[in-house]
Amino acid sequence: MSPSVRLQEMIRVIRSARTQGEERGVIQRECAAIRAQFRQADNGGRSHNLAKLLYVHMLGYPAHFGQMECVRLIASPRYNEKRVGYLGAMMLLDENQDASLLITNSIKNDLAHSSQYVQSLALCTLACMGSAEMCRDLAPEIDRLLRASSSYIKKKATLCAVHIVRKVPELGELFTPAARALLAEKNHGVLHGAVILITELCERNAQTLVQFREAVPELVHIMRGLVTSGYSPEHTVAGISDPFLQVRILRLLRILGRNNDTASDAMNDLLAQVATNTDSSKTAGSAVLYETVLTVMDIKSESGLRVLAVNILGRFLLNNDRNIRYISMTSLQKIVSTDHNAVQRHRGTIVDCLKDQDASVKRRALELSLALVSAINIRSMMKELLLFLSTCPPELKSHAASGIFNAAERYSPSQRWHIDTILHVLITAGADVRDETVPNLIQLITNASQLHCYTVHKLYRALVADISQQPLVQVACWCIGEYGDSLLQGDCEETEPIQVTEDDILDALETVLQSHMSSPATRGFALTATMKLSTRITENVDRIRSIVSIYGSCMDVELQQRAVEYNALFKKYDHMRAAVLEKMPVMDRSSMGQTNGESGGGGVQELEPTKPKQPEMMVAPQPASQVGGGEGGGGHGF
C-alpha cells in the first residue's frame, strides 16, 4: 500500500486483513507514511492524512502524534482543513493535555468569523473538550452568540453554554439574561437548548431558581402549545409533538415547582391536561407520561392529580414492555409511603408481576408487594408472598423470607398465625433465613404459652419429615426439649392427635445428632434437648445418659464441652438437675441477644417475679451461663 493511498482504499485494505498481525502491519506502515508527510513543511494533503489517522484512532491504535497537526489545521484559513482539524481535536485532545491550550486563540478567532459554519465548528469543539480555563476565557464570546440572529448558531451556543456552566458554575450568572430571552424562540432546537441551560442554572444556584420561577407561566404556555398542536413532520414522533422538548420542559417544571405553592398551582392544570391527552401506546408517549408523573409527585400538587399519576403508573404495569413495568414499580416504590391508598388499588397487578420471567421485574414486584402489606390485607398478601417464596429464584429467597418475617411481626392477626407463617417459611426456605430468625422464633413461641402444645406437635412432624433445613431443626429441637411432655400427652385439641412415645422422640433427636447434614450448632440444640428430656420423661433416662456420655469424646470441642458438663449434672449434681433444666420463663425481647448463643449477660429475663431463682452450678471452670450455651443458642435451655 503506497503512502498516497486514499482513505477509502486504506479502509478496504485494513478490513481485508485476515489476521490481527496483518492488520497491525498495514496500520504501522500507514502510520509511518503519515508521520513522514507530517514532517514536510508544505504538504497539501494534511487534512487527508489526518482523516486517515482518525480512522486508525477509532480502531484503538495510538494516534497521539497527530495532536499538533490538529492545531495547525485549526489555524488554517481553508474550511475543509479547519473542519478536519476541529474533528481531530475533539477526538485526540482533552482538557488535561497542554496541546488543548494552543487552540484557545484559534477558537476565539473562529467564534468571531463571518461564516456561521466556521463558528459552529468552534462552538462544537469548545462544548466537547473545553477546559475550565478555556471556558473562562471564551464565556463572553458565547454570551454574545446567544443573542445572534441565526437560530443555527444560537442552538449550538446554548449547548456550549451548558458545558461552561457544568465546568465553571460561577459563570452561570453571565448567561441568565440570555437564557430567559431564548424562551421566546420559535425554533425547537434553540428552545430545547434553552430549557437545558435553564435547568442547569437552576440546579446550581438557588437565587437563579427563584428568578426563573417567574417564567413558569411562559413554560406552561409552551408546553400547552406542544400538547395541543397538530402533526408536524419535523417534530412529531409516534404521534407525539416533539417528545424530547416536552420531557425537558417537564423536568424543568419539576425543579421550579418543588417546595413552592405558587409555581405548583400554575402548572397543575397543564399536568392534568398532559396526563389525560397523551397516548401511552407508544414509547414516546410513555416517556412524556412518566416525566409527568415524576413532576406531579415532586411538586405540591393536588390530591386528585396525584391519584391520576398513580393510575398512570398502574397502566404502565399492564404494558408488554418490561422496561416500562420496571420503571413503573420503581416509581410506585418511592411514593407508596405517601400515597399508600392510591397504590393499594393496583395491588393485584403488582402481585401478578411476581410471576414475571424477568428477574429484575420480580425483585421490584417483591419489594413493592412487601411495602403494600397492611393489617387489613395481611392474610391475602401473605398467601401470595408464601406462594412466591416456594417458586422464586434462589437469589430472592433470602430477601423474600426477611420481608415476610418483618410483615408478619408488624401485622400478624394472632400469635398462632404468626407462628404458622414463620414455620412455613422455615420449611420452604430455611437455608436462606437470617441468623436472628431462630432466637426470635424461640422468643415468640415462649411467650405464646397457650400454643406450646400446638407448636411442639407441629414442629415434631416437620422434624420427622425433613431435617435438611437447619433453622427449622434447631427450633424443633429446642421446643421438644422444652415442651416434650406436651408431645407425649398427645391430647392437643388444636391439631390432629398423634401418638408419640419417648423412644420416638429420642430417635428423632439421635437422627439429628448423627446426620451429616446437621451443623455443629444444630447438634448442640439436639444434645441440649436430649438432656432436658431427662427431667420430662421417666422411662428412658438411662438412654439419655448414654447418648450424652458418647459425645463426651466428640471431636467438636463445643459439643464435647456440653456433653462433659451434662455428665457432671448426672453424676455430681443430680440433685440440682431438675431445677437447672426446668422450663424457660417468658423472655423479654428487648434484652435478648440478636445472635444464636449470645444470650449471656441478661439475655433472658423473668417476667414473673414470684418464680424462685435457679441455683448456680459449679461444674467446670466455665461460667454457669455457658453450660448448654454457646453456639447454636443452647443457652436458652438453661
N, C-alpha and C positions, 0 to 999 in steps of 0.2 A: 504494500500500500504506500503510495508516494505521499510526501508531505503536503502536497497541494490538493489532496483529495477533498471533495465536498462533504458537508455534514451528513447528507443522506447516504452517501457511499460508505462513510465511516460507520454509521449505524448498521448498515447492511452487513458489513464485514464482521463487526462485533457480534451481531446476532447469529451469524452463520458459524461462529466458533463452536467446535464440538466439545471441547473440554474447557475447564476453568483456566488451566495453564495457557491454553492457546489464546483465550480471551485476554489474560493478563499481558501476554506478549504483544498482542495488537495494540493494547492501550499504552503500554510502555513505549513502544516505537512512536505512536502518535503524539504522546506527551513530550517526548524528546524533540520531535519536529516542531511542536508548538513553542517549546522553550526557545529553540533556536530562532524562530521567527519573531518572538517577543523581544529578543535582544537586538534585532535590526532597528536602526534609527528611523528609517522611513519605510513603513510597511502598510500597504493599502488594505491588507486582509486581516487587520487586527480584530475587528468585530467577528469575522468568520472564524478565526481561531479561538476566540473567547467563547463563542457559541458551542464549539466542539468541546472545549474544556468543561463547560457547564454540564454537558451531557455525561462526560466522564464522572463529574462530581455526583450526578444523580445516580450513577451506578455504584457509588460508595467508594470510589478511588480518590486518593489525595489530589487536591486541586488548589492548594493554598498559594502556589507560586503565581496564580493569576490575579491575586488581590490588587497589586499595583497596576496591572493592566486595566482593571475596572476603574481605578482612579483616573487614569489617562483618558479612557474612553468617555467618562462622565464629563470631563472638561472639553471634549471635542465639540466643535460647532455643528457637526452633522447629526441630524436626528437619528438616523439608523444606528450610528455608533453609540450615541448617547443612550438610546433605548437598551442596547445590549449591555452597556456599562452599568446602568442602573439595575438591570436584572441580575447581573453578576454580583453587584454589591449586596443586594438582598439575599443572595444565596451563599456567598463566600465570606461576607463580613458580618460581624455582630458588634454590639456596643462595647464589648470588653477588649476589642483589638484597636491598637493605635491607628491603624490604617483608616478606620472609620472617621477619625477626626479630620483626615485630609480632605474629605469630600464635603465638609460643612460649608465652606465658602462657595463651592460649586452649586450646592443645593440652594443656598441663599440667592445666588445669581439667577438660577433657573426659576425660582419662585416668582421673580420679577420679570420673567421672559414674556415676550409679546404673544407667544403661541400657548394656547391652553393645553395642548398636548405635552409640551415640554414641562409646563407647570405640573401637570398631573403625574409625570414621571418622578419629579422631585417630591411631590406630596406622598405618593405611594411608598417611596423609599424611606422617607422620614417616619411614616406611620408604621413601617415594618421593622426597622432596626435602629431608630433614633435613640441615642443615649440621653441621660438626664442633662448633660452639658449641651448637647445639640438642641434639645427641646427648649432649654432656657434661652439659647441664642436666637432661635428661629420662631419662638412663640409670637412675637409681634407681627411677623410676616403671615403666620397662619390666621391671626385675628383679622388682618386686612383682607385676606382671601375669603373669609367667611362672609364678607359683605360684597363680594364680587357679583357681577351681573350674570355670569354664566352658571347655570344650575349644575353643569358638569363639574366645574371647579369647586362650587360650594359643597357638593356631595363629598368630594374627596378631602376637602379641607376640614369638614366636620369630623370625619373619621380620623384624620390626623390629629385634630384637637382632642379627641377621645384618648388617643395614645399618650399625648402630652399630659393630660390630667391624670392618667394612671401612673405615669412616670414621676411627675412633679405635681402633687396635689395642690400645692400652694398657688400654682398658676391658674387654678380654676376660676378665680375671680375675674381674670382678664377676659374669659370667654362668656361670662354670664350675660352681658347685654346682647351680644350677637346671637347667643343660643335662644334667648327669648324671642328675638326678631325672626328667627328661622321658622318658628311655629306658624307663621303666616304664609309659608311657601305652599305652592300647589303641587310641586314635583314630589312624588312619593319617595324617591331616593333621598332627596335632601331632607324631607320630613322624617324619614326613618333615621337618618344620621343625627338629626337634631334631637329626637327623643332619646337616643342612646346617650348623646352628650349630656343632656339634662339629667338623665338617670345617674350618670357617673358623678356629676356635680352635686346632686342632692345626697348621694350616699356618702360623700366625703366631707360635706360641710353643712352643719345644722342651720347656719344663717342663710345659706343659699336655699336650703329646703323650705324655710319659711317664705322666702321671696317667691319661689315657684309655686307655692300653694295658691297664689293669686291667679295662676294660669290654668287651674283646674277646669273652669267653665270652657276655656278655649280647647283644652284637650278633649273634654266631653263632646264638644261640637264636632271636632274632627272625627272622633270615634263614631258618633251617631251618623255622620255622613258616610262612613265606610260601611256600617251595618245596613243602611237603607239604600245604598247605591246599587244600580243595576250592574249588568255584566260588562266587564271591561277586559278586552283580550290581553292588555298589558299587565294587569294586576290580579285578575281573578284566578284562583287556584281551587279546583274541585268545587266550584260554585260559591266560594268564599272570597270576598273582595279583600285582596292584599292581607292574608292572614298574618304575615310576618310583621307588618306595621301594627296590626291590631294587638298582637301579643306584646309588642314593645310598649304600646300605649297603656295596656292593662297593667304591665309591670310598673310603669311609672306612676299610674294612679294608685297602685297598692302602696308605694312608698309615700306618696303625698297624703293619702288618707289615713295612714297609720296613726293612731292616737290623736286624731283631730276630728271633732264632730262636724265642723263646718264643711271641710273638704269631703268627708264621708257622705254627708247629706246631699252634696252637689252631684255625687256620682251614683247614688242608689238607683235612681230611675234608669240611668243608662245601663247599669249592670243587669237589672231585671230585663231590659229590652234585649241585651246581648244573649242572656241566658235562655230566653224564650224563642228568639228568632233564628238562632244559629243551628244549622243542621249538623248533627253529630254522627251521621252515617259515614263521613269521610274523615281521614286523619287530620286534614286541615281544620275542619270544624271542631273536632275533638280537642285539638291544641288550643284553639280560642276559648272553648268552654272550660278547659282545665285551668287556664290562666284566669278566667272569670271567677271560677270557684275559689282559687287561691286569694284573689283580691277581695272577694266577699268575706272570706274567713279572717282576713288580716286587718280589715278596716272596721270601723264602728258601724256596721250595717244593721239594718232592721232584722227582726227575728224571722219574719216571713221570707226574707231574702236568703237568710242562712239555711232555712229548711229547703228552699228551692235549690241551693247549692249542694246540699247533701243528697237531694233527689237526683241531681245530675250525676254525682259520683255513683249513686245506686244504678243509674242506667249504664254507666261505664262498666259496672260489674257484669253486665249481660253481653258485653262486646266480645266478639270472637278473637280479637287481638289480645294476646296475653300481656303484652306490654301495657296496654290501656287498663286492663284489670289490675295489674300490679300497682301502677301509679294511683289508681283509684283507692285501693286498700291502704296504700301508704298515706294518702291524704286523710282518709277516714280515721286512721290510727291517730293522727295528730289532733283531730277535733273531737274524738269520742268523749274526752273528758268534759268538754264544754257544751257539746250538743248531743248528749247521750241518748235522749229520747228520739231525736231525729234519725240517728244512726241505727237505733234498735229496729226501725221499720224495715230495714234491709237485712235483718239478721238471717233470714232464710237463704237469701242469695249468697251471703258471706259464708255461711256454713257449707253451702254447695261447692264453694271454691276449695274446700278441704279435699275434695275428690279430684282436683285438677292434676294433670300429669306433670306439670312444671314444678320443680322443687321450690323455686323462689316464690311462686304464687302460693304454694301450700304453706310456706313459712309465714308469709304475710297474713294469710287467712287464719292461721293458728293464732298469731299474736292478736289479731283483731277480734277473733271469737272469744279469746280469754278476757279481753277488755270489755266485752259485752255481757259477761256473766253478771247477774244480779240476784238479789234474794227472790225476785219474782220468777225468773226463768231458770233457776239453778238446776232443777231436775231435768228439764228438757235439754238444756245446753250441755249438761254433764253427760247425758246419754250420747249425744253426738260426739263429744270430745273423747269419751271412752271408746267409742267405735273407731274414731280416727286413730287413737293410740294403738289399737290392735293391728292396724294396717299401714301406719305411717313409716317412712324411711327410717333407718337406724339413726341417722344424724339428727332427726327431730324428736326422737323418743324422750331424751332427757329433758328437753325444753317443754314438751307436752306434759310430761309427768310432773315437773315442777309447777307449771301453771295450774294443773288440776289440783294439786295439793293446796296451793295458795287460795284458789277459788273455793275449795271445799272447806277450808278453815274459816274463811270470811263469811260464807253464806250458807253453811250446812243447816238444813231444817231440823235435824235431830242428830244426837250422838251416834245412834245406830247407823243412820245413813252415812254419816261421816266415816265411821269405821269401815263399813262395807265398800265405800268408794276407794279408800286408801288400799284396802286389801285387794280390790280388783286391779288397781294399778300395779301393786307388787306382783300379782300373779301374771299380769300381762307384760310388764316391762321392769321387773325387779332389778335387773342388772344395770339399768340406766338411771336409777334414782340417786339422789344426793345422799351424802353420808348422814346428815342430820335426820333423815326420814325415820330411821329405826328408833332413836330415843324419843322423837316427837310422837310417834305412834304408841310407843310404850306408855308415855305420859298420858295420852288420850285414853287408852284402854284402862289404865289405873284409875283415872278419875270417873270413868263410867262404871261405877260399882254394880249397877243393876244389869249390866250387859256382860259381866265376866263369864258366866256360863255359856251364853250365846257365842261370844268371841272365841273362847278356848275350843269349843266344838268345831267352829268354822275353820280355825287355824289348824286343828289336828287333821281335818280332812284334806286341807291344802298341803300339809306336810307329807302325808302319806302318798298323795298323788304325785308330788313333784318336789325334789329337793335341789333343783338346779338354781332357783332364784334365791341367792344368798340373803338379801334383806328380809324376804318373807320367812325363810327358815329361822333366822335369828329371832324375829318377833314371835314366831310359833314356839320356839324352844323356851323363850322367856315366859310366855303365857302358860305353857304346860308346866313349867317349874313352879310358877306362882299359883295357878288355879287347877292343878292336876286332879285335886279331889273333886272339883265340879265335873270334870270329864269322866271320872269313874262312876259318879252317881247316875249319869245317863238319863236324867229326867228333865232336861231343859225344855221348857214349853215353846220357846221361840224358834226352835229348829227341829229337824227330823230326829226322832230317837235313834240313838246309836249305842251299841253295847261295846264297851271298851274295857279290857282287863288291864291289870297292872303290867303284865308281860307285854301286851300290845304297845303300851306307852314306852316302856323301856326298849323294846325292839326298834321303835321309830327313832328314839334318841341314839341308840347304838348305830343305827344305819347312818345317821348324820355324822357321828364321830368317826366312822370307818370309811366314809365316802371320799373318793379322791376329788370330788367337786367342792367339798367343804373347805373354806378358808380357815386359817388359824383362829380368826375372830369368831367364826361360826362354831367351831369346835369348842371354844371357850363358853359360848352360850349353852351348847348342848351339855357340856360337863357340869356347869353350874345348875342347869335344870335337873339333871340326874341327881345331883347332890340334894337339891331342895326337895325332891320327891321322897327322900328318906324320912322326912317328917310328915308326909302327906299320905303315904301308903304304909301298910303294916306287914305284908307277907313277903316282900322282896328286898328287904333291907340288906341282906347278905349279898344279893346280886349287885346291888348298888355299890356296896363296899368293894366288891371285886372289880367292878368297872373302874371305880376311882383309883384303886391301887395299881391297876395296869398302866395308867397314864402317869404314874409317879416316875417312870423311867422314859418318858416320851422325849423325842429329840427336840421338840419345840419347847423352849425354855419357859415361856409364859404358861403353856398348858401343864408342863411339869410342875411349876410352882403352885398352880391351882390344886393339882392333884395331891401334892405333898401336904398342903395346908388343910385340904379336906380330910385326908387320912388322919391328920392330927386331931381334927374335930371328932372323928370316930374313936380315936384311942385315948387321948389325954383329956379332951374336953367334951366328952359325950354328954355330960350333964348340962352343957350350955348349948348343945346343938339345936334343940327345938327353939330356943329364944333367938339364936343368931339367924336361923333360917326361916323365921316367921314371915308372913306376907308383908309386902311393902305397903307403907302408908300412902295416902294420897300425896301426889307430888306437886310442888309449886313450880310451874314452868318458868317463871321469871328468874329463878335461881338455878335452873338446870343447865348443865354443860351442853354445848352445842355439838360435841363430837362424842363418838362412842367411847365409853370407858373413862371419861374425864369428868365424872360426877363428884369427885372428892372435893372437900372444902365447902360443904353446904350444897352439894348438887341435889340433895333431896331433903325437903323439909316436911316435918309432920304438921298437918293442919288440924290434928286432934290433940290438944294439949293434955288430955286425960290419959293418953296412952303411955304406959311406963317406958322408961329408957331401956334400950337394949344393953346388955353387959358387954364390956370390951373384951377383946381376945388378945392374949399374949402368946401367940403360937410361934411366930417366927420374927426375925429382926425387922421384917417389913411391917409398915403400919397396918392396923386392923382394917382401915378403909380399903386396902388393896387385896384383902382376902376375897377371892372370887371377883375382883375388879379387874382393872387393866383393860387390855384390848378386847373389843367386842361388846363393851357395855355390860360385862358380867357383874360389875359393881352394883347394878340395880338389884341383884339377887340378895344383897345383904342389908 
